[in-house]
Amino acid sequence: MSQFDHNTLRNRVGASAAELSPNDVEAVLVARAVAAGGAELTADGAVSVRTGAFTGRSPKDKFIVRDALTAETVWWDNSAAMSPENFDLLLADVEAALAGSTIYRQDLLAGADPDHQYKVTVLTPSAWHALFIRNLLIRPGEGIPESDRGREVTIVHAPHFKADPQRHGSRTETVVALDMSRNIVVIGGTLYAGEIKKSVFSLFNFHAPSDGVLPMHCSANAGPDGQSALFFGLSGTGKTTLSNDPARPLIGDDEHGWGENGIFNLEGGCYAKTVKLSPEAEPEIFAATKRFGTVLENVVLDAAKRPLFDDVSLTENTRAAYPIHVLPAIAKGSVGGTPKTVVFLTADAFGVLPPIARLTPDQAVYHFLSGYTAKVAGTERGVTEPQATFSACFGAPFMPLHPTVYGRMLEDKLRESGAAAWLINTGWTGGGYGVGKRLDLASTRRLLAAALDGSLDDVPTRTDELFGLAVPLEVPGVDTRLLTPRDTWADAEAYDLQAAHLAGLFRQNFEKFGNAADAAPGPRFAEAAE
């Protein structure tokens, strides 16, 4: 297949615009966003915006073009298909809809390793969306080496365009369509800016394995020896909080690749949740929300234009988008050496899993493919039990290939590097949600520090009878009783029932992997019968 000419598409959109505004810097985009309406300055100079009906991603409205490249490679159980013909109609109609508008063009980079870099052009009629993606991707000239042969990507963003399901093959008037062969993305019908960021990640996740790179939905930081640590975890597990450590420079907080040169950040910014944000708990993120040019999504302001981070009347998914360089401790070049430690974080609201356990490479792959955490009981009447959540590779919506592709790569990387893998539970102890209490952050930090500095390498362990996990018998500064969850429950039989229930949920979730489930090193299923 011949390479698509991205300049033709970019120039065509620009030529039909009433005004083309290329690569505006932060101050210009802030001024134009406020002047256009729909954005206002906070008391500290951040840009406050609202995204209307969509305060999060629309995963059911995401499509991948099914063609010769993707037909036999994409995980279609997880991805909706769009025909090439429908995509071309969609692109043409979006171009026509944008004609006569002011178009903001941002030419940015994704991938801090120049050997695995993407040249991303975003075309949008919205100044604040241009500011958002400028904050989050890598800005050329800011210290990241630029490749002269990076993969070209074009994103055409039309937040007010309404798709036609009959004409475009979409599900609704909202659409996020990715052509993996030509690396074109069309986004329409949603103001939620996270769709732009995650479309880049989805393209990366499709192409990276064929380039010998493991794409990862994780945060990463670097130790004093230059070796890095990876932190996988779904929302609410502590991924951002625990990876932000003044003593360990941050490589990135969300999206990375593991290649032949080590770890590299895909992005140049952070997209942090701000719900209940405080200067005491997360001082670095709080400080970033007070800077000029940070974009605050769906954060309620008071009469004096100060953010009210405890107000979730619009959504609990309030966010701040800011460049990574505003943080006090970041890794030079947004890269790190081969990982020494890989951490899988879970917030087990059932109160069953140990607070820390060492994993074999096989177990690490199992928990990577499971992607488990448990949300606390909701506010709906009658809902009293924790809700288990499984997301393959800790980011299933962004993984176009089958999870086992990424799982095999992770196993190879772990065995080649000798990296230690750990499961850390930041959830409940002494009982599930509503009975027990959440593990305190100080103890979790001590557990993590011990895993990172190697002080647990020679500590004796016990094997959890049900989950088969190697649990340290002692950790400096941590109450020994916490290491055996059953001992923290007032009713040991109740613990056994809850543990068997959770093991059964693991088993049920893993059945989707077919024959691989039979040999999986997860819970010992004979004992896990409910």
One Martini backbone bead per residue (centre of mass of N, CA, C, O) as a GRO file, in nm:
protein
  530
    1MET     BB    1   0.094   0.037   0.025
    2SER     BB    2   0.075   0.352  -0.018
    3GLN     BB    3   0.158   0.646   0.103
    4PHE     BB    4   0.004   0.886   0.254
    5ASP     BB    5  -0.082   1.230   0.188
    6HIS     BB    6  -0.103   1.455   0.438
    7ASN     BB    7  -0.061   1.735   0.308
    8THR     BB    8  -0.312   1.737   0.134
    9LEU     BB    9  -0.518   1.733   0.363
   10ARG     BB   10  -0.416   1.976   0.526
   11ASN     BB   11  -0.431   2.185   0.291
   12ARG     BB   12  -0.730   2.154   0.230
   13VAL     BB   13  -0.838   2.250   0.503
   14GLY     BB   14  -0.686   2.524   0.503
   15ALA     BB   15  -0.798   2.641   0.228
   16SER     BB   16  -1.114   2.639   0.340
   17ALA     BB   17  -1.053   2.848   0.535
   18ALA     BB   18  -1.091   3.157   0.669
   19GLU     BB   19  -0.869   3.064   0.887
   20LEU     BB   20  -0.522   3.000   0.953
   21SER     BB   21  -0.381   2.876   1.274
   22PRO     BB   22  -0.052   2.808   1.325
   23ASN     BB   23   0.109   2.722   1.605
   24ASP     BB   24   0.007   2.838   1.853
   25VAL     BB   25   0.060   2.968   2.140
   26GLU     BB   26  -0.061   2.978   2.447
   27ALA     BB   27  -0.150   3.280   2.468
   28VAL     BB   28  -0.317   3.282   2.206
   29LEU     BB   29  -0.515   3.052   2.275
   30VAL     BB   30  -0.634   3.176   2.524
   31ALA     BB   31  -0.746   3.436   2.395
   32ARG     BB   32  -0.921   3.290   2.174
   33ALA     BB   33  -1.096   3.119   2.359
   34VAL     BB   34  -1.228   3.352   2.515
   35ALA     BB   35  -1.333   3.518   2.268
   36ALA     BB   36  -1.521   3.273   2.158
   37GLY     BB   37  -1.616   3.124   2.383
   38GLY     BB   38  -1.646   2.860   2.627
   39ALA     BB   39  -1.427   3.030   2.791
   40GLU     BB   40  -1.245   3.081   3.106
   41LEU     BB   41  -1.090   3.246   3.354
   42THR     BB   42  -0.930   3.208   3.621
   43ALA     BB   43  -0.778   3.354   3.888
   44ASP     BB   44  -0.492   3.203   3.773
   45GLY     BB   45  -0.527   3.144   3.434
   46ALA     BB   46  -0.693   2.930   3.370
   47VAL     BB   47  -0.887   2.715   3.154
   48SER     BB   48  -1.236   2.707   3.149
   49VAL     BB   49  -1.440   2.420   3.066
   50ARG     BB   50  -1.713   2.275   2.876
   51THR     BB   51  -1.856   1.952   2.737
   52GLY     BB   52  -2.137   1.895   2.803
   53ALA     BB   53  -2.278   1.591   2.745
   54PHE     BB   54  -1.962   1.521   2.734
   55THR     BB   55  -1.756   1.394   3.020
   56GLY     BB   56  -1.655   1.164   2.823
   57ARG     BB   57  -1.616   0.901   2.667
   58SER     BB   58  -1.730   0.715   2.350
   59PRO     BB   59  -1.684   0.390   2.295
   60LYS     BB   60  -1.940   0.319   2.104
   61ASP     BB   61  -1.823   0.559   1.886
   62LYS     BB   62  -1.588   0.373   1.805
   63PHE     BB   63  -1.382   0.331   1.503
   64ILE     BB   64  -1.256   0.090   1.264
   65VAL     BB   65  -1.111   0.034   0.978
   66ARG     BB   66  -1.195  -0.221   0.750
   67ASP     BB   67  -0.915  -0.387   0.613
   68ALA     BB   68  -0.634  -0.543   0.511
   69LEU     BB   69  -0.481  -0.467   0.782
   70THR     BB   70  -0.732  -0.524   1.007
   71ALA     BB   71  -0.910  -0.781   0.968
   72GLU     BB   72  -0.677  -0.992   1.118
   73THR     BB   73  -0.584  -0.796   1.385
   74VAL     BB   74  -0.825  -0.698   1.513
   75TRP     BB   75  -1.025  -0.668   1.807
   76TRP     BB   76  -1.357  -0.703   1.737
   77ASP     BB   77  -1.484  -0.749   2.023
   78ASN     BB   78  -1.368  -0.432   2.092
   79SER     BB   79  -1.443  -0.333   1.789
   80ALA     BB   80  -1.570  -0.121   1.562
   81ALA     BB   81  -1.676  -0.116   1.229
   82MET     BB   82  -1.559   0.048   0.925
   83SER     BB   83  -1.579   0.142   0.619
   84PRO     BB   84  -1.402   0.298   0.379
   85GLU     BB   85  -1.645   0.445   0.254
   86ASN     BB   86  -1.756   0.574   0.510
   87PHE     BB   87  -1.501   0.728   0.586
   88ASP     BB   88  -1.478   0.905   0.330
   89LEU     BB   89  -1.748   1.047   0.374
   90LEU     BB   90  -1.688   1.163   0.648
   91LEU     BB   91  -1.441   1.330   0.574
   92ALA     BB   92  -1.578   1.504   0.357
   93ASP     BB   93  -1.803   1.622   0.543
   94VAL     BB   94  -1.615   1.753   0.748
   95GLU     BB   95  -1.468   1.939   0.559
   96ALA     BB   96  -1.723   2.093   0.471
   97ALA     BB   97  -1.802   2.190   0.761
   98LEU     BB   98  -1.518   2.356   0.801
   99ALA     BB   99  -1.572   2.543   0.597
  100GLY     BB  100  -1.515   2.884   0.693
  101SER     BB  101  -1.335   2.839   0.927
  102THR     BB  102  -1.143   2.844   1.194
  103ILE     BB  103  -0.813   2.697   1.192
  104TYR     BB  104  -0.637   2.496   1.415
  105ARG     BB  105  -0.288   2.424   1.401
  106GLN     BB  106  -0.107   2.130   1.521
  107ASP     BB  107   0.244   2.043   1.539
  108LEU     BB  108   0.332   1.731   1.671
  109LEU     BB  109   0.442   1.491   1.915
  110ALA     BB  110   0.489   1.126   1.952
  111GLY     BB  111   0.747   1.028   2.119
  112ALA     BB  112   1.064   1.040   2.280
  113ASP     BB  113   1.155   0.832   2.072
  114PRO     BB  114   1.284   0.873   1.757
  115ASP     BB  115   1.242   0.563   1.666
  116HIS     BB  116   0.920   0.615   1.794
  117GLN     BB  117   0.764   0.839   1.607
  118TYR     BB  118   0.509   1.097   1.585
  119LYS     BB  119   0.343   1.306   1.345
  120VAL     BB  120   0.107   1.541   1.471
  121THR     BB  121  -0.193   1.664   1.324
  122VAL     BB  122  -0.419   1.920   1.431
  123LEU     BB  123  -0.763   1.994   1.330
  124THR     BB  124  -0.942   2.286   1.456
  125PRO     BB  125  -1.208   2.520   1.557
  126SER     BB  126  -1.072   2.506   1.853
  127ALA     BB  127  -0.872   2.665   2.076
  128TRP     BB  128  -0.892   2.481   2.332
  129HIS     BB  129  -0.819   2.216   2.189
  130ALA     BB  130  -0.542   2.310   2.095
  131LEU     BB  131  -0.435   2.358   2.381
  132PHE     BB  132  -0.473   2.078   2.493
  133ILE     BB  133  -0.284   1.922   2.286
  134ARG     BB  134  -0.035   2.097   2.340
  135ASN     BB  135  -0.007   2.007   2.637
  136LEU     BB  136   0.002   1.676   2.579
  137LEU     BB  137   0.201   1.690   2.374
  138ILE     BB  138   0.485   1.728   2.187
  139ARG     BB  139   0.691   2.004   2.164
  140PRO     BB  140   0.874   2.138   1.953
  141GLY     BB  141   1.183   2.246   2.104
  142GLU     BB  142   1.166   2.092   2.420
  143GLY     BB  143   1.411   1.848   2.421
  144ILE     BB  144   1.309   1.657   2.195
  145PRO     BB  145   1.394   1.451   1.974
  146GLU     BB  146   1.371   1.470   1.616
  147SER     BB  147   1.239   1.304   1.363
  148ASP     BB  148   1.264   1.243   0.995
  149ARG     BB  149   1.068   0.945   1.020
  150GLY     BB  150   0.794   0.976   1.116
  151ARG     BB  151   0.476   0.901   1.171
  152GLU     BB  152   0.195   1.003   1.011
  153VAL     BB  153  -0.064   1.224   1.154
  154THR     BB  154  -0.426   1.292   1.124
  155ILE     BB  155  -0.656   1.523   1.290
  156VAL     BB  156  -1.006   1.564   1.255
  157HIS     BB  157  -1.185   1.825   1.427
  158ALA     BB  158  -1.561   1.819   1.490
  159PRO     BB  159  -1.759   1.889   1.754
  160HIS     BB  160  -2.038   1.989   1.577
  161PHE     BB  161  -2.068   1.746   1.423
  162LYS     BB  162  -2.312   1.535   1.250
  163ALA     BB  163  -2.368   1.225   1.218
  164ASP     BB  164  -2.472   0.962   0.980
  165PRO     BB  165  -2.551   0.643   1.009
  166GLN     BB  166  -2.633   0.583   0.711
  167ARG     BB  167  -2.377   0.722   0.572
  168HIS     BB  168  -2.127   0.649   0.797
  169GLY     BB  169  -2.168   0.401   1.009
  170SER     BB  170  -2.274   0.496   1.265
  171ARG     BB  171  -2.453   0.510   1.568
  172THR     BB  172  -2.442   0.822   1.583
  173GLU     BB  173  -2.360   1.164   1.588
  174THR     BB  174  -2.119   1.028   1.713
  175VAL     BB  175  -1.756   1.022   1.624
  176VAL     BB  176  -1.471   0.781   1.618
  177ALA     BB  177  -1.233   0.753   1.353
  178LEU     BB  178  -0.997   0.492   1.242
  179ASP     BB  179  -0.721   0.490   1.014
  180MET     BB  180  -0.455   0.272   1.015
  181SER     BB  181  -0.332   0.290   0.726
  182ARG     BB  182  -0.334   0.632   0.719
  183ASN     BB  183  -0.353   0.788   0.989
  184ILE     BB  184  -0.664   0.872   1.043
  185VAL     BB  185  -0.873   1.110   1.222
  186VAL     BB  186  -1.223   1.130   1.318
  187ILE     BB  187  -1.402   1.392   1.499
  188GLY     BB  188  -1.751   1.392   1.615
  189GLY     BB  189  -1.996   1.524   1.844
  190THR     BB  190  -1.762   1.619   2.060
  191LEU     BB  191  -1.602   1.804   2.335
  192TYR     BB  192  -1.428   1.585   2.436
  193ALA     BB  193  -1.075   1.589   2.450
  194GLY     BB  194  -0.985   1.290   2.510
  195GLU     BB  195  -1.023   1.179   2.219
  196ILE     BB  196  -0.759   1.286   2.102
  197LYS     BB  197  -0.554   1.151   2.284
  198LYS     BB  198  -0.661   0.846   2.249
  199SER     BB  199  -0.616   0.822   1.942
  200VAL     BB  200  -0.310   0.817   1.955
  201PHE     BB  201  -0.288   0.567   2.136
  202SER     BB  202  -0.434   0.371   1.945
  203LEU     BB  203  -0.231   0.386   1.715
  204PHE     BB  204   0.011   0.294   1.881
  205ASN     BB  205  -0.111   0.015   1.969
  206PHE     BB  206  -0.113  -0.096   1.678
  207HIS     BB  207   0.198  -0.044   1.578
  208ALA     BB  208   0.417  -0.112   1.796
  209PRO     BB  209   0.456  -0.424   1.783
  210SER     BB  210   0.578  -0.415   1.484
  211ASP     BB  211   0.826  -0.232   1.623
  212GLY     BB  212   0.901  -0.370   1.913
  213VAL     BB  213   0.672  -0.234   2.098
  214LEU     BB  214   0.540  -0.180   2.417
  215PRO     BB  215   0.234  -0.078   2.493
  216MET     BB  216   0.132   0.151   2.772
  217HIS     BB  217  -0.100   0.190   3.047
  218CYS     BB  218   0.109   0.404   3.223
  219SER     BB  219   0.329   0.483   3.463
  220ALA     BB  220   0.658   0.659   3.513
  221ASN     BB  221   0.979   0.617   3.674
  222ALA     BB  222   1.302   0.714   3.815
  223GLY     BB  223   1.588   0.613   3.940
  224PRO     BB  224   1.915   0.667   4.044
  225ASP     BB  225   2.008   0.436   3.817
  226GLY     BB  226   1.782   0.482   3.568
  227GLN     BB  227   1.583   0.291   3.641
  228SER     BB  228   1.261   0.185   3.598
  229ALA     BB  229   0.909   0.232   3.675
  230LEU     BB  230   0.593   0.068   3.669
  231PHE     BB  231   0.231   0.181   3.657
  232PHE     BB  232  -0.048  -0.006   3.691
  233GLY     BB  233  -0.392   0.128   3.661
  234LEU     BB  234  -0.686   0.213   3.744
  235SER     BB  235  -0.910   0.408   3.847
  236GLY     BB  236  -0.832   0.465   4.196
  237THR     BB  237  -0.535   0.315   4.263
  238GLY     BB  238  -0.273   0.538   4.249
  239LYS     BB  239  -0.091   0.598   4.000
  240THR     BB  240  -0.031   0.904   4.021
  241THR     BB  241   0.047   0.932   4.320
  242LEU     BB  242   0.283   0.708   4.330
  243SER     BB  243   0.459   0.828   4.081
  244ASN     BB  244   0.473   1.088   4.253
  245ASP     BB  245   0.821   1.146   4.324
  246PRO     BB  246   1.074   1.349   4.419
  247ALA     BB  247   1.296   1.099   4.407
  248ARG     BB  248   1.137   1.026   4.122
  249PRO     BB  249   1.138   1.090   3.818
  250LEU     BB  250   0.911   1.170   3.577
  251ILE     BB  251   0.818   1.036   3.270
  252GLY     BB  252   0.502   0.955   3.313
  253ASP     BB  253   0.125   0.924   3.362
  254ASP     BB  254   0.004   0.711   3.099
  255GLU     BB  255   0.201   0.681   2.825
  256HIS     BB  256   0.394   0.399   2.688
  257GLY     BB  257   0.714   0.265   2.585
  258TRP     BB  258   0.886  -0.059   2.522
  259GLY     BB  259   1.206  -0.075   2.410
  260GLU     BB  260   1.540  -0.110   2.324
  261ASN     BB  261   1.596   0.174   2.507
  262GLY     BB  262   1.334   0.150   2.680
  263ILE     BB  263   1.162   0.415   2.815
  264PHE     BB  264   0.876   0.606   2.680
  265ASN     BB  265   0.703   0.884   2.624
  266LEU     BB  266   0.426   0.982   2.437
  267GLU     BB  267   0.414   1.249   2.595
  268GLY     BB  268   0.394   1.620   2.719
  269GLY     BB  269   0.170   1.552   2.945
  270CYS     BB  270  -0.120   1.601   3.163
  271TYR     BB  271  -0.434   1.412   3.270
  272ALA     BB  272  -0.585   1.506   3.550
  273LYS     BB  273  -0.755   1.438   3.814
  274THR     BB  274  -0.969   1.667   4.038
  275VAL     BB  275  -1.119   1.517   4.235
  276LYS     BB  276  -1.060   1.628   4.547
  277LEU     BB  277  -0.844   1.826   4.527
  278SER     BB  278  -0.527   1.884   4.707
  279PRO     BB  279  -0.239   2.023   4.848
  280GLU     BB  280  -0.179   1.781   5.042
  281ALA     BB  281  -0.207   1.521   4.852
  282GLU     BB  282  -0.150   1.698   4.554
  283PRO     BB  283   0.063   1.947   4.498
  284GLU     BB  284   0.146   1.933   4.195
  285ILE     BB  285  -0.136   1.935   4.067
  286PHE     BB  286  -0.247   2.183   4.207
  287ALA     BB  287  -0.037   2.382   4.091
  288ALA     BB  288  -0.113   2.330   3.787
  289THR     BB  289  -0.410   2.464   3.816
  290LYS     BB  290  -0.263   2.771   3.865
  291ARG     BB  291  -0.184   2.802   3.571
  292PHE     BB  292  -0.115   2.929   3.282
  293GLY     BB  293  -0.297   2.722   3.037
  294THR     BB  294  -0.457   2.544   3.184
  295VAL     BB  295  -0.698   2.285   3.147
  296LEU     BB  296  -1.036   2.288   3.265
  297GLU     BB  297  -1.267   2.025   3.306
  298ASN     BB  298  -1.568   2.060   3.460
  299VAL     BB  299  -1.503   2.291   3.662
  300VAL     BB  300  -1.617   2.447   3.925
  301LEU     BB  301  -1.690   2.786   3.997
  302ASP     BB  302  -1.677   3.055   4.168
  303ALA     BB  303  -1.732   3.392   4.192
  304ALA     BB  304  -1.395   3.419   4.190
  305LYS     BB  305  -1.277   3.187   3.996
  306ARG     BB  306  -1.260   2.930   4.177
  307PRO     BB  307  -1.200   2.617   4.228
  308LEU     BB  308  -1.432   2.328   4.289
  309PHE     BB  309  -1.323   2.008   4.353
  310ASP     BB  310  -1.587   1.900   4.523
  311ASP     BB  311  -1.759   1.962   4.272
  312VAL     BB  312  -1.990   1.714   4.100
  313SER     BB  313  -2.236   1.830   3.926
  314LEU     BB  314  -2.122   1.754   3.637
  315THR     BB  315  -1.869   1.565   3.733
  316GLU     BB  316  -1.615   1.332   3.830
  317ASN     BB  317  -1.455   1.394   3.544
  318THR     BB  318  -1.233   1.591   3.628
  319ARG     BB  319  -0.985   1.806   3.458
  320ALA     BB  320  -0.623   1.842   3.384
  321ALA     BB  321  -0.423   2.023   3.137
  322TYR     BB  322  -0.060   1.983   3.122
  323PRO     BB  323   0.258   2.027   3.117
  324ILE     BB  324   0.522   1.842   3.240
  325HIS     BB  325   0.731   2.083   3.304
  326VAL     BB  326   0.571   2.188   3.573
  327LEU     BB  327   0.707   1.980   3.719
  328PRO     BB  328   0.965   1.927   3.956
  329ALA     BB  329   1.003   1.598   3.867
  330ILE     BB  330   1.177   1.511   3.573
  331ALA     BB  331   1.274   1.336   3.310
  332LYS     BB  332   1.507   1.340   3.088
  333GLY     BB  333   1.341   1.324   2.782
  334SER     BB  334   1.115   1.114   2.871
  335VAL     BB  335   1.318   0.885   2.981
  336GLY     BB  336   1.419   0.533   3.042
  337GLY     BB  337   1.524   0.263   3.154
  338THR     BB  338   1.514  -0.041   3.219
  339PRO     BB  339   1.312  -0.206   3.402
  340LYS     BB  340   1.301  -0.314   3.752
  341THR     BB  341   0.988  -0.237   3.798
  342VAL     BB  342   0.653  -0.386   3.827
  343VAL     BB  343   0.327  -0.239   3.883
  344PHE     BB  344   0.016  -0.359   4.016
  345LEU     BB  345  -0.283  -0.189   4.061
  346THR     BB  346  -0.531  -0.221   4.327
  347ALA     BB  347  -0.880  -0.166   4.444
  348ASP     BB  348  -0.998  -0.380   4.680
  349ALA     BB  349  -1.333  -0.377   4.795
  350PHE     BB  350  -1.338  -0.679   4.924
  351GLY     BB  351  -1.077  -0.739   5.113
  352VAL     BB  352  -0.865  -0.979   4.995
  353LEU     BB  353  -0.613  -0.876   4.895
  354PRO     BB  354  -0.303  -0.822   4.929
  355PRO     BB  355  -0.092  -0.545   4.958
  356ILE     BB  356   0.141  -0.760   4.874
  357ALA     BB  357   0.299  -0.920   4.577
  358ARG     BB  358   0.481  -1.154   4.415
  359LEU     BB  359   0.551  -1.210   4.067
  360THR     BB  360   0.550  -1.396   3.816
  361PRO     BB  361   0.549  -1.377   3.487
  362ASP     BB  362   0.282  -1.532   3.459
  363GLN     BB  363   0.124  -1.365   3.669
  364ALA     BB  364   0.165  -1.091   3.538
  365VAL     BB  365   0.005  -1.156   3.283
  366TYR     BB  366  -0.260  -1.224   3.418
  367HIS     BB  367  -0.299  -0.938   3.553
  368PHE     BB  368  -0.279  -0.781   3.291
  369LEU     BB  369  -0.524  -0.918   3.148
  370SER     BB  370  -0.730  -0.851   3.372
  371GLY     BB  371  -0.746  -0.567   3.504
  372TYR     BB  372  -0.799  -0.516   3.823
  373THR     BB  373  -1.082  -0.382   4.002
  374ALA     BB  374  -1.283  -0.210   4.267
  375LYS     BB  375  -1.573  -0.065   4.313
  376VAL     BB  376  -1.773   0.099   4.489
  377ALA     BB  377  -2.061   0.140   4.593
  378GLY     BB  378  -2.327   0.279   4.487
  379THR     BB  379  -2.622   0.501   4.483
  380GLU     BB  380  -2.807   0.290   4.424
  381ARG     BB  381  -3.070   0.122   4.500
  382GLY     BB  382  -2.945  -0.185   4.644
  383VAL     BB  383  -2.638  -0.113   4.623
  384THR     BB  384  -2.381  -0.295   4.829
  385GLU     BB  385  -2.168  -0.399   4.636
  386PRO     BB  386  -1.899  -0.443   4.493
  387GLN     BB  387  -1.741  -0.359   4.170
  388ALA     BB  388  -1.611  -0.535   3.931
  389THR     BB  389  -1.312  -0.463   3.728
  390PHE     BB  390  -1.221  -0.541   3.383
  391SER     BB  391  -0.911  -0.443   3.198
  392ALA     BB  392  -0.731  -0.509   2.956
  393CYS     BB  393  -0.417  -0.384   3.011
  394PHE     BB  394  -0.541  -0.132   3.156
  395GLY     BB  395  -0.687  -0.056   2.839
  396ALA     BB  396  -0.903  -0.178   2.634
  397PRO     BB  397  -1.021   0.071   2.458
  398PHE     BB  398  -0.698   0.108   2.333
  399MET     BB  399  -0.688  -0.202   2.219
  400PRO     BB  400  -0.685  -0.330   1.901
  401LEU     BB  401  -0.556  -0.575   1.994
  402HIS     BB  402  -0.506  -0.856   2.127
  403PRO     BB  403  -0.409  -0.902   2.450
  404THR     BB  404  -0.200  -1.137   2.395
  405VAL     BB  405   0.003  -0.967   2.244
  406TYR     BB  406   0.086  -0.797   2.495
  407GLY     BB  407   0.141  -1.031   2.689
  408ARG     BB  408   0.381  -1.159   2.539
  409MET     BB  409   0.560  -0.910   2.547
  410LEU     BB  410   0.578  -0.882   2.852
  411GLU     BB  411   0.706  -1.152   2.912
  412ASP     BB  412   0.962  -1.102   2.748
  413LYS     BB  413   1.053  -0.848   2.900
  414LEU     BB  414   1.078  -0.973   3.182
  415ARG     BB  415   1.284  -1.196   3.111
  416GLU     BB  416   1.506  -1.014   2.985
  417SER     BB  417   1.528  -0.801   3.238
  418GLY     BB  418   1.438  -0.907   3.539
  419ALA     BB  419   1.193  -0.786   3.639
  420ALA     BB  420   0.999  -0.697   3.898
  421ALA     BB  421   0.679  -0.817   4.012
  422TRP     BB  422   0.386  -0.639   4.145
  423LEU     BB  423   0.117  -0.654   4.380
  424ILE     BB  424  -0.092  -0.371   4.470
  425ASN     BB  425  -0.313  -0.297   4.738
  426THR     BB  426  -0.532   0.003   4.785
  427GLY     BB  427  -0.761  -0.100   4.949
  428TRP     BB  428  -0.910  -0.318   5.163
  429THR     BB  429  -0.940  -0.381   5.521
  430GLY     BB  430  -1.124  -0.581   5.747
  431GLY     BB  431  -1.297  -0.564   5.489
  432GLY     BB  432  -1.516  -0.442   5.306
  433TYR     BB  433  -1.701  -0.219   5.191
  434GLY     BB  434  -1.851  -0.090   5.499
  435VAL     BB  435  -1.644  -0.242   5.709
  436GLY     BB  436  -1.384  -0.162   5.640
  437LYS     BB  437  -1.068  -0.021   5.540
  438ARG     BB  438  -0.852   0.174   5.397
  439LEU     BB  439  -0.551   0.180   5.310
  440ASP     BB  440  -0.299   0.355   5.400
  441LEU     BB  441  -0.077   0.556   5.238
  442ALA     BB  442   0.174   0.510   5.411
  443SER     BB  443   0.184   0.203   5.377
  444THR     BB  444   0.193   0.196   5.070
  445ARG     BB  445   0.461   0.351   5.045
  446ARG     BB  446   0.630   0.139   5.197
  447LEU     BB  447   0.577  -0.095   5.008
  448LEU     BB  448   0.688   0.039   4.754
  449ALA     BB  449   0.972   0.108   4.853
  450ALA     BB  450   1.053  -0.191   4.902
  451ALA     BB  451   1.020  -0.280   4.606
  452LEU     BB  452   1.220  -0.067   4.476
  453ASP     BB  453   1.491  -0.114   4.674
  454GLY     BB  454   1.509  -0.446   4.742
  455SER     BB  455   1.422  -0.529   5.049
  456LEU     BB  456   1.238  -0.797   4.942
  457ASP     BB  457   1.416  -1.013   4.797
  458ASP     BB  458   1.487  -1.191   5.092
  459VAL     BB  459   1.206  -1.225   5.192
  460PRO     BB  460   0.994  -1.412   5.328
  461THR     BB  461   0.721  -1.625   5.217
  462ARG     BB  462   0.386  -1.672   5.138
  463THR     BB  463   0.121  -1.878   5.013
  464ASP     BB  464  -0.161  -1.822   4.873
  465GLU     BB  465  -0.406  -2.059   4.856
  466LEU     BB  466  -0.591  -1.927   4.626
  467PHE     BB  467  -0.391  -1.716   4.448
  468GLY     BB  468  -0.070  -1.790   4.460
  469LEU     BB  469   0.076  -1.574   4.631
  470ALA     BB  470   0.372  -1.395   4.717
  471VAL     BB  471   0.397  -1.308   5.061
  472PRO     BB  472   0.530  -1.116   5.269
  473LEU     BB  473   0.608  -1.137   5.618
  474GLU     BB  474   0.771  -0.856   5.588
  475VAL     BB  475   0.764  -0.489   5.640
  476PRO     BB  476   0.895  -0.202   5.682
  477GLY     BB  477   0.658  -0.021   5.878
  478VAL     BB  478   0.450  -0.270   5.874
  479ASP     BB  479   0.185  -0.427   5.966
  480THR     BB  480   0.175  -0.764   5.966
  481ARG     BB  481  -0.137  -0.816   5.955
  482LEU     BB  482  -0.186  -0.686   5.668
  483LEU     BB  483  -0.050  -0.931   5.498
  484THR     BB  484  -0.316  -1.092   5.621
  485PRO     BB  485  -0.634  -1.045   5.555
  486ARG     BB  486  -0.779  -1.261   5.731
  487ASP     BB  487  -0.665  -1.138   6.009
  488THR     BB  488  -0.847  -0.858   5.977
  489TRP     BB  489  -1.093  -1.021   6.021
  490ALA     BB  490  -1.354  -1.098   6.233
  491ASP     BB  491  -1.460  -1.298   5.993
  492ALA     BB  492  -1.319  -1.565   5.843
  493GLU     BB  493  -1.557  -1.691   5.681
  494ALA     BB  494  -1.626  -1.435   5.527
  495TYR     BB  495  -1.362  -1.420   5.379
  496ASP     BB  496  -1.377  -1.689   5.228
  497LEU     BB  497  -1.628  -1.615   5.064
  498GLN     BB  498  -1.514  -1.360   4.929
  499ALA     BB  499  -1.266  -1.493   4.797
  500ALA     BB  500  -1.424  -1.697   4.622
  501HIS     BB  501  -1.582  -1.487   4.469
  502LEU     BB  502  -1.341  -1.339   4.340
  503ALA     BB  503  -1.219  -1.584   4.200
  504GLY     BB  504  -1.466  -1.629   4.019
  505LEU     BB  505  -1.441  -1.360   3.866
  506PHE     BB  506  -1.172  -1.417   3.741
  507ARG     BB  507  -1.255  -1.670   3.591
  508GLN     BB  508  -1.484  -1.552   3.421
  509ASN     BB  509  -1.314  -1.336   3.275
  510PHE     BB  510  -1.088  -1.543   3.151
  511GLU     BB  511  -1.267  -1.709   2.946
  512LYS     BB  512  -1.219  -1.517   2.689
  513PHE     BB  513  -0.924  -1.673   2.637
  514GLY     BB  514  -0.988  -1.963   2.647
  515ASN     BB  515  -0.748  -2.199   2.664
  516ALA     BB  516  -0.566  -2.015   2.845
  517ALA     BB  517  -0.738  -2.043   3.109
  518ASP     BB  518  -0.654  -2.334   3.204
  519ALA     BB  519  -0.328  -2.230   3.249
  520ALA     BB  520  -0.372  -2.017   3.446
  521PRO     BB  521  -0.207  -1.830   3.725
  522GLY     BB  522  -0.443  -1.814   3.914
  523PRO     BB  523  -0.672  -1.914   4.075
  524ARG     BB  524  -0.768  -2.198   4.250
  525PHE     BB  525  -1.051  -2.322   4.122
  526ALA     BB  526  -1.131  -2.554   4.312
  527GLU     BB  527  -1.149  -2.340   4.563
  528ALA     BB  528  -1.344  -2.114   4.396
  529ALA     BB  529  -1.607  -2.208   4.456
  530GLU     BB  530  -1.936  -2.073   4.517
   0.00000   0.00000   0.00000
